[in-house]
Amino acid sequence: MIFDYWYMFPIAIAIATVAMASGVEGATFFTPLFILGLGLPTEVAVGSGLITEVFGFSSGLYAYMRKQLIDYKLGQMLLLVTIPLALVGTWAAAAIPETVLKGILGVGLFAIAASFLHTPNIPNIDDLGLLDPDINVHHPAHSQTCITSAKGHTFCYTVANRTEGQLLAGIGALFLGMTSTGLGQLNGFFLIKRCRIPSPVAVATSVFVVAISALVASVGHVAQFIQAGGDTLSMVLSLVIFTAPGVLIGAQLGAIVATRLPQRQLERAMGILFVIVGGLLLGEIVLRSQTSL
């Protein structure tokens, strides 16, 4: 059984490449694939997607740490909320009926798709910090925080709407634990749109928060898998041994691809893809409900 999912290795490389190039959480792709493509139970798909995402995000987190773009103080403020609520989401995923969990994931994918298709000023590749270009950074007179990158670029800003940020991050972490996605999108909205934090710092800090929150949530799922034991644990291990190395490779390839693809067109394509996948998930729920009648 250990080689049942060998084909997920190249698929994981492809997904991680697209995810890193578009700035989307990898589990946003993996969890629906595990449900619709592999037919895994929703809770197992969510947990496996999170575990896979942790490996991919660890690569990105290391890169941003080397670039010295992370605002650790801001990240710690958000983690105070995201860590406990990610664990609550993990617990809720086990308690919520599978059909309801699929419905939440489907609606969430529609929301993510809408953010790609209807937001006029989506961060481009420079905003993802992959190019780290020479940016003329303004230094407001009353800035409370200044971050100097490894290349000597200084970003000064003041974090506003802190309570709102913690609320949004908390909601995102809850969905992260339940459906394996959502925190990165809400963090991006808060940090870039509401706080006006320079995009390289905002994205790096968001990666820091999501990576740690996803790690905590995945540990919660792993504990549940170990408790379940038997076929469930064996299924997860058989899947992750191929997806984990795949996303580590794909994350590095994605940084290269991101510099060569039109970012806006890529994100439009992602929006259309998430509409289709969300529709398939919700359609499956409707078909099952009609069959059961």
matplotlib code that plots the C-alpha trace (Angstrom):
import matplotlib.pyplot as plt

x = [0.0, 3.0, 3.4, -0.3, 0.0, 3.4, 1.9, 1.2, 5.0, 4.9, 1.4, 2.7, 5.6, 3.2, 0.7, 3.5, 5.0, 1.6, 0.9, 4.2, 4.0, 0.4, 0.9, -1.9, -1.8, -0.9, -3.7, -6.2, -5.3, -4.5, -7.6, -10.2, -7.9, -7.8, -11.5, -12.6, -9.7, -8.6, -12.0, -10.5, -12.8, -13.0, -11.3, -8.4, -8.1, -8.0, -5.3, -3.2, -3.5, -2.3, 0.6, 1.7, 1.3, 3.7, 6.5, 5.9, 5.6, 8.8, 10.7, 9.1, 9.6, 13.3, 13.7, 11.9, 13.9, 17.1, 15.7, 15.0, 11.6, 9.5, 7.9, 8.2, 6.5, 3.4, 3.5, 3.6, 0.5, -1.4, -0.1, -1.6, -5.0, -4.3, -2.7, -5.6, -8.2, -6.4, -6.6, -10.3, -10.7, -8.9, -11.2, -14.3, -13.2, -13.6, -16.9, -18.6, -20.4, -18.5, -21.2, -21.2, -17.4, -17.4, -19.9, -17.7, -14.8, -16.8, -18.1, -14.6, -13.2, -15.8, -14.7, -11.1, -12.0, -13.9, -10.9, -8.8, -11.4, -12.9, -10.0, -8.6, -5.2, -4.0, -0.3, 2.0, 5.1, 7.1, 4.6, 5.4, 9.0, 10.4, 12.2, 13.2, 13.7, 15.1, 12.1, 12.0, 10.6, 9.0, 9.6, 6.5, 7.5, 5.5, 6.2, 6.3, 8.1, 11.0, 12.3, 15.6, 16.0, 19.2, 19.7, 19.5, 16.0, 14.2, 10.4, 8.8, 5.1, 2.6, 0.3, -3.3, -6.6, -4.8, -8.0, -9.6, -6.4, -6.6, -10.3, -9.7, -6.6, -8.6, -11.4, -8.8, -7.1, -10.4, -11.0, -7.4, -7.9, -11.3, -10.7, -6.8, -7.1, -8.2, -5.7, -3.3, -6.0, -7.4, -3.9, -3.1, -6.3, -5.6, -1.9, -1.8, -5.3, -6.2, -2.8, -1.0, 2.1, 4.6, 3.8, 7.1, 6.9, 3.2, 3.6, 6.7, 5.0, 1.9, 4.0, 5.5, 2.0, 0.5, 3.5, 3.4, -0.4, -0.5, 2.1, 0.1, -3.1, -1.4, -0.1, -3.7, -4.7, -1.7, -2.8, -6.3, -4.8, -2.6, -5.6, -7.6, -4.7, -5.2, -6.1, -6.4, -2.9, -1.5, -3.4, -2.0, 1.6, 1.3, 0.2, 2.5, 5.7, 5.2, 3.5, 6.0, 9.2, 7.1, 6.1, 9.7, 10.9, 7.8, 8.2, 11.7, 10.5, 7.6, 9.9, 11.5, 8.2, 6.8, 9.3, 8.4, 4.6, 2.1, 0.9, -2.6, -3.4, -2.2, -4.4, -7.4, -6.8, -6.7, -9.9, -11.7, -10.2, -11.4, -14.9, -15.0, -13.6, -16.0, -18.9, -17.9, -17.7, -21.1, -22.6, -21.4, -23.2, -26.5, -26.2, -25.6, -28.6, -30.9, -29.6, -30.3, -33.9]
y = [0.0, 2.3, 2.9, 3.3, 7.1, 7.2, 9.3, 12.1, 13.0, 14.6, 16.0, 17.6, 19.2, 20.7, 21.9, 23.4, 25.2, 26.8, 27.6, 29.3, 31.2, 32.5, 33.0, 30.6, 28.1, 24.7, 22.9, 25.0, 22.7, 19.5, 19.1, 19.2, 16.9, 14.4, 14.5, 14.5, 12.8, 10.2, 9.8, 10.3, 11.1, 14.9, 14.9, 12.8, 15.0, 18.2, 16.8, 15.4, 18.7, 20.6, 18.2, 18.6, 22.4, 22.6, 21.1, 23.6, 26.6, 25.6, 26.2, 29.6, 30.6, 29.8, 32.0, 35.0, 34.6, 34.8, 38.0, 39.4, 40.6, 39.2, 41.5, 39.1, 41.4, 41.7, 38.0, 37.1, 39.4, 37.4, 34.0, 34.7, 34.3, 32.0, 29.1, 28.4, 28.9, 26.7, 24.0, 24.7, 24.3, 21.0, 19.8, 21.1, 19.2, 16.0, 16.9, 18.5, 16.1, 15.4, 16.9, 20.2, 20.3, 19.8, 22.6, 25.0, 24.1, 24.6, 28.1, 29.0, 28.2, 30.4, 33.3, 32.8, 32.7, 36.0, 37.6, 36.7, 37.6, 40.8, 42.5, 45.2, 45.6, 42.0, 42.0, 41.2, 39.2, 42.0, 42.0, 38.4, 39.3, 36.9, 39.5, 41.8, 44.7, 48.2, 49.9, 53.5, 53.2, 56.2, 56.7, 58.3, 60.7, 58.8, 55.2, 52.9, 50.0, 49.8, 46.6, 46.5, 43.6, 41.6, 43.6, 46.9, 48.0, 49.7, 49.6, 51.9, 51.7, 51.9, 48.9, 50.0, 48.2, 45.7, 44.3, 43.9, 42.1, 39.6, 39.0, 38.3, 36.1, 34.2, 33.5, 32.4, 30.1, 28.5, 27.8, 26.6, 24.0, 22.9, 23.1, 23.6, 27.0, 30.6, 32.1, 33.3, 35.0, 36.9, 37.8, 39.2, 41.3, 42.7, 43.4, 44.8, 46.3, 47.5, 48.2, 49.4, 47.4, 47.2, 44.1, 42.2, 42.6, 41.7, 38.5, 37.4, 38.0, 36.2, 33.2, 33.2, 33.2, 30.6, 28.3, 28.1, 28.0, 25.2, 23.3, 23.5, 22.5, 19.6, 18.3, 18.3, 16.2, 13.9, 13.2, 12.3, 10.0, 8.3, 7.8, 6.4, 4.1, 1.3, 2.1, 5.9, 6.3, 4.1, 6.0, 9.4, 8.1, 6.5, 9.8, 12.2, 10.3, 11.3, 14.8, 16.2, 15.9, 16.9, 20.3, 20.9, 20.7, 22.5, 25.5, 26.2, 25.8, 28.1, 30.9, 30.6, 30.2, 33.2, 35.5, 34.4, 34.2, 37.1, 37.2, 38.7, 36.1, 33.3, 34.5, 34.8, 31.2, 30.2, 32.0, 30.1, 26.8, 27.4, 28.2, 24.9, 22.9, 24.6, 23.9, 20.2, 19.9, 21.6, 19.6, 16.3, 17.3, 18.0, 14.7, 12.7, 14.4, 13.6, 10.0, 9.5, 10.7]
z = [0.0, 0.5, -3.2, -4.0, -4.5, -6.3, -9.0, -6.5, -6.6, -10.0, -9.4, -6.1, -8.0, -10.5, -7.9, -5.6, -8.7, -9.5, -5.9, -5.3, -8.6, -7.8, -4.0, -3.1, -0.3, -1.6, 0.4, -1.6, -4.5, -2.6, -0.4, -3.3, -5.3, -2.4, -2.1, -5.7, -7.4, -4.8, -3.0, 0.4, 3.4, 3.8, 7.3, 5.9, 2.9, 5.0, 7.3, 4.5, 2.6, 5.7, 6.3, 2.7, 2.9, 5.9, 3.9, 1.0, 3.3, 5.2, 2.0, 1.4, 5.1, 4.9, 1.9, 3.5, 6.7, 4.6, 2.9, 6.4, 5.3, 8.2, 10.8, 13.7, 16.2, 13.9, 13.2, 17.0, 17.5, 14.9, 16.1, 19.5, 17.8, 14.9, 16.9, 19.3, 16.6, 14.2, 16.9, 17.4, 13.6, 13.7, 16.5, 14.6, 11.4, 13.3, 14.8, 11.8, 9.4, 6.2, 4.0, 5.9, 5.8, 2.0, 1.8, 3.8, 1.6, -1.6, -0.5, 0.7, -2.8, -4.4, -2.0, -2.9, -6.6, -6.2, -4.7, -7.8, -10.4, -9.0, -7.0, -9.4, -7.6, -6.9, -5.9, -8.9, -8.8, -7.2, -4.4, -3.6, -2.8, -5.4, -7.4, -4.5, -6.9, -6.1, -4.7, -3.8, -0.3, 1.4, 5.1, 6.8, 9.5, 12.2, 11.2, 14.2, 12.4, 10.0, 8.4, 6.5, 4.1, 3.5, 0.4, 2.2, 1.2, 4.1, 4.6, 7.2, 8.1, 10.9, 11.6, 11.8, 12.6, 14.9, 16.4, 13.0, 11.9, 14.7, 14.1, 10.4, 11.1, 13.7, 11.2, 8.7, 11.2, 12.1, 8.4, 8.1, 10.7, 9.3, 5.5, 5.2, 3.5, 4.1, 6.5, 3.8, 1.8, 4.8, 6.0, 2.6, 2.6, 6.1, 5.7, 2.2, 1.7, 5.3, 6.8, 3.7, 4.8, 1.9, 0.0, 0.3, 4.1, 4.2, 2.2, 4.1, 7.4, 6.2, 5.2, 8.7, 10.3, 8.0, 8.2, 12.0, 12.2, 9.6, 11.5, 14.7, 12.9, 11.1, 14.4, 15.7, 12.6, 13.0, 16.6, 15.4, 12.6, 15.2, 17.5, 14.6, 13.5, 11.1, 7.5, 8.1, 9.4, 6.7, 4.0, 5.2, 5.4, 1.9, 0.5, 2.3, 1.5, -2.1, -1.8, 0.8, -1.4, -4.4, -2.8, -1.6, -5.2, -6.6, -4.3, -5.7, -9.3, -8.6, -7.7, -11.1, -13.0, -11.2, -12.8, -16.3, -16.3, -16.4, -12.8, -13.5, -16.2, -13.9, -11.0, -13.3, -14.4, -10.7, -10.0, -12.8, -11.6, -8.0, -9.3, -11.2, -8.2, -5.7, -8.1, -8.3, -4.5, -4.0, -7.0, -5.4, -2.1, -4.1, -6.0, -2.8, -1.1, -4.0, -4.2, -0.5, -0.9]

ax = plt.figure().add_subplot(projection="3d")
ax.plot(x, y, z, "-o")
ax.set_aspect("equal")
plt.show()
